[in-house]
Amino acid sequence: MKPPNRALASALCVVLLTACATDGPPTPPEPEETLHISSVAPVAGPAGTQVTLQGTGFGESGLVRLGGAPVEPDAWSQGEVTLTVPDGAPPAWQSLTLEPDSGGEATAGFFVGHPFEGEPAELQAFLSGVGPGAHVLLPGGDLSQNGLELVLDRVHLHGHPGGTRLGTRPGGVTVVTGHGGSTGLSDLALDASYLGFRSAEAELLASTPD
């Protein structure tokens, strides 16, 4: 009997190993990042405020809409987009939508207006300084005025999405009327001894000298 051909056996082994290596399953492609907005900072601000959105899957370019109106972004990258709130943006809560050129869209909320971030006792002075027709976003939680009267004159107060309780007992809230509906309260719990109304026209007559 002839001895086995070791060279032939070695060659056959190499061929089998090569075939096994090439016939294996292909490497799966890297999964694409999901389009998602993880944070908006700040969450509120008037016209001129620069806003930064962070997340994933933004791509390299695209379109931003604030309240449905297009806004030119200041900068755009895979994980971060910045923009400036334009003049004339509708006040109060608006949708902030990213539409990457690569497809899809992601939406978050943004409050167009003035965020109040001071101490509760400073709220009245803050409201007097923001100007007629302003929309103000209150912080979440308990905002107690410690018995002070709160006068709302051509200012809209909005509660925080996390819940806002505005307390004035034993004081109350007085709404100055006669400005065409430019004063309001929304999305908050009001704990007051009274909610009164005072006419702006009556105030004007009372302050007019004889």
Contacts in CASP RR format, 6 or more apart in sequence:
PFRMAT RR
TARGET T0000
AUTHOR 0000-0000-0000
METHOD contacts of the structure
MODEL  1
MKPPNRALASALCVVLLTACATDGPPTPPEPEETLHISSVAPVAGPAGTQ
VTLQGTGFGESGLVRLGGAPVEPDAWSQGEVTLTVPDGAPPAWQSLTLEP
DSGGEATAGFFVGHPFEGEPAELQAFLSGVGPGAHVLLPGGDLSQNGLEL
VLDRVHLHGHPGGTRLGTRPGGVTVVTGHGGSTGLSDLALDASYLGFRSA
EAELLASTPD
32 57 0 8 1.000
33 56 0 8 1.000
33 57 0 8 1.000
33 78 0 8 1.000
34 56 0 8 1.000
34 57 0 8 1.000
35 56 0 8 1.000
35 57 0 8 1.000
35 58 0 8 1.000
35 98 0 8 1.000
35 100 0 8 1.000
35 103 0 8 1.000
35 104 0 8 1.000
35 105 0 8 1.000
35 106 0 8 1.000
36 55 0 8 1.000
36 56 0 8 1.000
36 57 0 8 1.000
36 106 0 8 1.000
37 53 0 8 1.000
37 54 0 8 1.000
37 55 0 8 1.000
37 96 0 8 1.000
37 98 0 8 1.000
37 106 0 8 1.000
37 107 0 8 1.000
37 108 0 8 1.000
38 54 0 8 1.000
38 55 0 8 1.000
38 56 0 8 1.000
39 53 0 8 1.000
39 54 0 8 1.000
39 55 0 8 1.000
40 51 0 8 1.000
40 52 0 8 1.000
40 53 0 8 1.000
40 96 0 8 1.000
40 108 0 8 1.000
40 109 0 8 1.000
40 110 0 8 1.000
41 51 0 8 1.000
41 52 0 8 1.000
41 54 0 8 1.000
42 49 0 8 1.000
42 51 0 8 1.000
42 115 0 8 1.000
43 109 0 8 1.000
43 110 0 8 1.000
43 111 0 8 1.000
43 115 0 8 1.000
44 110 0 8 1.000
44 111 0 8 1.000
44 112 0 8 1.000
44 113 0 8 1.000
44 114 0 8 1.000
44 115 0 8 1.000
44 137 0 8 1.000
45 85 0 8 1.000
45 110 0 8 1.000
45 111 0 8 1.000
45 112 0 8 1.000
45 113 0 8 1.000
45 114 0 8 1.000
45 115 0 8 1.000
46 85 0 8 1.000
46 112 0 8 1.000
46 113 0 8 1.000
46 114 0 8 1.000
47 85 0 8 1.000
47 86 0 8 1.000
47 87 0 8 1.000
47 88 0 8 1.000
47 89 0 8 1.000
47 112 0 8 1.000
48 84 0 8 1.000
48 85 0 8 1.000
48 86 0 8 1.000
48 87 0 8 1.000
49 84 0 8 1.000
49 85 0 8 1.000
50 74 0 8 1.000
50 82 0 8 1.000
50 83 0 8 1.000
50 84 0 8 1.000
50 85 0 8 1.000
51 82 0 8 1.000
51 83 0 8 1.000
51 84 0 8 1.000
51 85 0 8 1.000
51 96 0 8 1.000
51 110 0 8 1.000
52 80 0 8 1.000
52 81 0 8 1.000
52 82 0 8 1.000
53 80 0 8 1.000
53 81 0 8 1.000
53 82 0 8 1.000
53 83 0 8 1.000
53 96 0 8 1.000
53 98 0 8 1.000
53 108 0 8 1.000
54 79 0 8 1.000
54 80 0 8 1.000
55 79 0 8 1.000
55 80 0 8 1.000
56 78 0 8 1.000
56 79 0 8 1.000
57 78 0 8 1.000
57 79 0 8 1.000
57 100 0 8 1.000
57 102 0 8 1.000
58 76 0 8 1.000
58 77 0 8 1.000
58 78 0 8 1.000
58 79 0 8 1.000
58 80 0 8 1.000
58 81 0 8 1.000
58 98 0 8 1.000
58 100 0 8 1.000
59 76 0 8 1.000
59 77 0 8 1.000
59 78 0 8 1.000
59 79 0 8 1.000
59 100 0 8 1.000
59 101 0 8 1.000
59 102 0 8 1.000
60 76 0 8 1.000
60 77 0 8 1.000
60 78 0 8 1.000
60 101 0 8 1.000
60 102 0 8 1.000
61 76 0 8 1.000
61 100 0 8 1.000
61 101 0 8 1.000
62 73 0 8 1.000
62 76 0 8 1.000
62 98 0 8 1.000
62 99 0 8 1.000
62 100 0 8 1.000
62 101 0 8 1.000
63 70 0 8 1.000
63 98 0 8 1.000
63 99 0 8 1.000
63 101 0 8 1.000
64 70 0 8 1.000
64 71 0 8 1.000
64 72 0 8 1.000
64 73 0 8 1.000
64 81 0 8 1.000
64 83 0 8 1.000
64 96 0 8 1.000
64 97 0 8 1.000
64 98 0 8 1.000
64 99 0 8 1.000
65 71 0 8 1.000
65 95 0 8 1.000
65 96 0 8 1.000
65 97 0 8 1.000
65 99 0 8 1.000
66 83 0 8 1.000
66 85 0 8 1.000
66 86 0 8 1.000
66 89 0 8 1.000
66 94 0 8 1.000
66 95 0 8 1.000
66 96 0 8 1.000
66 97 0 8 1.000
66 110 0 8 1.000
66 112 0 8 1.000
67 89 0 8 1.000
67 90 0 8 1.000
67 94 0 8 1.000
67 95 0 8 1.000
67 96 0 8 1.000
67 97 0 8 1.000
68 94 0 8 1.000
68 95 0 8 1.000
68 97 0 8 1.000
69 86 0 8 1.000
69 89 0 8 1.000
71 83 0 8 1.000
71 84 0 8 1.000
71 85 0 8 1.000
71 86 0 8 1.000
72 83 0 8 1.000
73 81 0 8 1.000
73 82 0 8 1.000
73 83 0 8 1.000
74 82 0 8 1.000
74 83 0 8 1.000
74 84 0 8 1.000
75 81 0 8 1.000
75 82 0 8 1.000
81 98 0 8 1.000
85 110 0 8 1.000
85 112 0 8 1.000
89 112 0 8 1.000
90 112 0 8 1.000
91 112 0 8 1.000
91 113 0 8 1.000
91 134 0 8 1.000
91 135 0 8 1.000
91 156 0 8 1.000
92 111 0 8 1.000
92 112 0 8 1.000
92 113 0 8 1.000
92 135 0 8 1.000
92 156 0 8 1.000
92 158 0 8 1.000
93 109 0 8 1.000
93 110 0 8 1.000
93 111 0 8 1.000
93 112 0 8 1.000
93 158 0 8 1.000
94 109 0 8 1.000
94 110 0 8 1.000
94 111 0 8 1.000
94 112 0 8 1.000
95 107 0 8 1.000
95 108 0 8 1.000
95 109 0 8 1.000
95 110 0 8 1.000
96 107 0 8 1.000
96 108 0 8 1.000
96 109 0 8 1.000
96 110 0 8 1.000
97 105 0 8 1.000
97 106 0 8 1.000
97 107 0 8 1.000
98 105 0 8 1.000
98 106 0 8 1.000
98 107 0 8 1.000
99 105 0 8 1.000
111 135 0 8 1.000
111 137 0 8 1.000
111 158 0 8 1.000
112 135 0 8 1.000
113 134 0 8 1.000
113 135 0 8 1.000
113 136 0 8 1.000
113 137 0 8 1.000
114 126 0 8 1.000
114 130 0 8 1.000
114 134 0 8 1.000
114 135 0 8 1.000
114 136 0 8 1.000
114 137 0 8 1.000
115 136 0 8 1.000
115 137 0 8 1.000
115 139 0 8 1.000
116 123 0 8 1.000
116 126 0 8 1.000
116 136 0 8 1.000
116 137 0 8 1.000
116 138 0 8 1.000
116 139 0 8 1.000
117 139 0 8 1.000
118 126 0 8 1.000
120 143 0 8 1.000
120 144 0 8 1.000
120 145 0 8 1.000
120 146 0 8 1.000
121 145 0 8 1.000
121 146 0 8 1.000
121 148 0 8 1.000
123 143 0 8 1.000
123 145 0 8 1.000
123 150 0 8 1.000
124 148 0 8 1.000
124 150 0 8 1.000
124 151 0 8 1.000
126 136 0 8 1.000
127 134 0 8 1.000
127 136 0 8 1.000
127 150 0 8 1.000
127 151 0 8 1.000
127 152 0 8 1.000
127 153 0 8 1.000
127 155 0 8 1.000
127 157 0 8 1.000
128 153 0 8 1.000
130 136 0 8 1.000
130 155 0 8 1.000
131 154 0 8 1.000
131 155 0 8 1.000
132 153 0 8 1.000
132 154 0 8 1.000
132 155 0 8 1.000
132 179 0 8 1.000
132 182 0 8 1.000
133 154 0 8 1.000
133 155 0 8 1.000
133 156 0 8 1.000
133 182 0 8 1.000
134 154 0 8 1.000
134 155 0 8 1.000
134 156 0 8 1.000
135 155 0 8 1.000
135 156 0 8 1.000
135 158 0 8 1.000
136 155 0 8 1.000
136 156 0 8 1.000
136 157 0 8 1.000
136 158 0 8 1.000
137 158 0 8 1.000
137 159 0 8 1.000
137 160 0 8 1.000
138 157 0 8 1.000
138 158 0 8 1.000
138 159 0 8 1.000
138 160 0 8 1.000
138 164 0 8 1.000
138 166 0 8 1.000
138 188 0 8 1.000
139 160 0 8 1.000
139 164 0 8 1.000
140 159 0 8 1.000
140 160 0 8 1.000
140 162 0 8 1.000
140 163 0 8 1.000
140 164 0 8 1.000
141 160 0 8 1.000
141 162 0 8 1.000
141 163 0 8 1.000
141 164 0 8 1.000
141 165 0 8 1.000
142 165 0 8 1.000
142 167 0 8 1.000
143 164 0 8 1.000
143 165 0 8 1.000
143 166 0 8 1.000
143 167 0 8 1.000
144 167 0 8 1.000
144 168 0 8 1.000
145 166 0 8 1.000
145 167 0 8 1.000
145 168 0 8 1.000
145 171 0 8 1.000
147 168 0 8 1.000
147 169 0 8 1.000
147 170 0 8 1.000
147 171 0 8 1.000
147 172 0 8 1.000
148 168 0 8 1.000
148 171 0 8 1.000
149 168 0 8 1.000
149 171 0 8 1.000
149 172 0 8 1.000
149 173 0 8 1.000
149 174 0 8 1.000
150 166 0 8 1.000
150 168 0 8 1.000
150 172 0 8 1.000
150 173 0 8 1.000
150 174 0 8 1.000
151 173 0 8 1.000
151 174 0 8 1.000
151 176 0 8 1.000
152 173 0 8 1.000
152 174 0 8 1.000
152 175 0 8 1.000
152 176 0 8 1.000
152 183 0 8 1.000
152 184 0 8 1.000
152 185 0 8 1.000
153 176 0 8 1.000
153 179 0 8 1.000
153 183 0 8 1.000
153 200 0 8 1.000
154 176 0 8 1.000
154 179 0 8 1.000
154 182 0 8 1.000
154 183 0 8 1.000
155 183 0 8 1.000
155 184 0 8 1.000
156 182 0 8 1.000
156 183 0 8 1.000
156 184 0 8 1.000
156 185 0 8 1.000
156 186 0 8 1.000
157 166 0 8 1.000
157 184 0 8 1.000
157 185 0 8 1.000
157 186 0 8 1.000
157 188 0 8 1.000
158 186 0 8 1.000
158 187 0 8 1.000
158 188 0 8 1.000
159 186 0 8 1.000
159 187 0 8 1.000
159 188 0 8 1.000
160 187 0 8 1.000
161 187 0 8 1.000
163 187 0 8 1.000
163 188 0 8 1.000
163 189 0 8 1.000
164 187 0 8 1.000
164 188 0 8 1.000
164 189 0 8 1.000
165 188 0 8 1.000
165 189 0 8 1.000
165 191 0 8 1.000
166 173 0 8 1.000
166 188 0 8 1.000
166 189 0 8 1.000
166 190 0 8 1.000
166 191 0 8 1.000
166 192 0 8 1.000
167 190 0 8 1.000
167 191 0 8 1.000
167 192 0 8 1.000
168 190 0 8 1.000
168 191 0 8 1.000
168 192 0 8 1.000
168 193 0 8 1.000
169 191 0 8 1.000
169 192 0 8 1.000
169 193 0 8 1.000
170 193 0 8 1.000
171 192 0 8 1.000
171 193 0 8 1.000
171 194 0 8 1.000
172 192 0 8 1.000
172 193 0 8 1.000
172 194 0 8 1.000
172 195 0 8 1.000
172 196 0 8 1.000
173 185 0 8 1.000
173 190 0 8 1.000
173 192 0 8 1.000
173 194 0 8 1.000
173 195 0 8 1.000
173 196 0 8 1.000
174 195 0 8 1.000
174 196 0 8 1.000
174 197 0 8 1.000
174 198 0 8 1.000
175 183 0 8 1.000
175 184 0 8 1.000
175 195 0 8 1.000
175 196 0 8 1.000
175 197 0 8 1.000
175 198 0 8 1.000
176 183 0 8 1.000
176 197 0 8 1.000
176 198 0 8 1.000
176 199 0 8 1.000
176 200 0 8 1.000
176 203 0 8 1.000
177 183 0 8 1.000
177 197 0 8 1.000
177 198 0 8 1.000
177 199 0 8 1.000
177 200 0 8 1.000
178 199 0 8 1.000
178 200 0 8 1.000
178 201 0 8 1.000
179 200 0 8 1.000
END
